[in-house]
Amino acid sequence: MIEIKKSLNEILSKMDGDKEYISEVAHKIKPISYKSLYVNESKCVRCNLCYKECPVNAIEKAKIRKSVKIIDEKCVKCEICAQTCPVGAIYVIDGKAEIKDREIHYVIKEKTIPHRKIRLKNYYIDKDKCVKCGICARYCPTGAIKVEIRKSIEINLDLCMGCGACMEVCPKKCIKVENEIGEVIKTKDIEVNKNLCVGCFVCVEECPVNAIEEEGGKVKIIKDKCILCGKCVKVCPVNAIKMEEKK
């Protein structure tokens, strides 16, 4: 965790206008929180699992010379990509800014994310088609592939996790990987207070995965489809939807 503190008086001194009035308004500002997702490009193994699993198409596909990239304007902060990454290359960063004791406090911390299980089902390589270039071995995160350039290739399936990075980067497309990925881990609970819901259905329009539907003039969240992005919580005009971290 990183915490930065800066004197409020120092910041106010650089602003135009009535300092006393601005200071009074500043103390009424509520804490501001935000979430950001970040890809560590040096750790990305080009498996593209996050790209395939993103429910809102907010990730650019990785290529041999380029890691995946999160498209900020599309990302809904559901954290599914971070849960799916087999090597922990996607970080979720929580930030908070607030005014305390005549100081502006800015806190940044990395959120601990649970990871879905990935299991190898089937692996196939066409060794006649393979040119033994070694690119697959370079990106294999477990060292399951050993290549002697232009001469031989050996795969230890006991070490293979089934991420499919080798299949994605193979220039000859001679590797096929089948895997199983565990369910998305629900780290939050979401509920609708139907006594507060006024049936405006703004949340229905905002939900990126159509997980909210009308029921008797109110709204109902289809929890099996919900990705817990929180967009409905933010747009609800009467605070009828609550989402909390599971304890």
Protein Blocks (a to p, Z undefined) as FASTA:
>chain_A
ZZddddfklmmmmpgcjfklmmmmmmmpccdddddddddfklpgolommmmmmmnlpacc
ddfklccdddfklpgolommmmmmmnlpaccdddddddeehiacdddddddddddddddf
bdcddfklpgolommmmmmmnlpaccdehkbccddfklpgolommmmmmmnlpaccdddd
dddddfbdcdddfklpgolommmmmpmnlpacceehiacddfklpgolommmmmmmnlpa
ccdddZZ
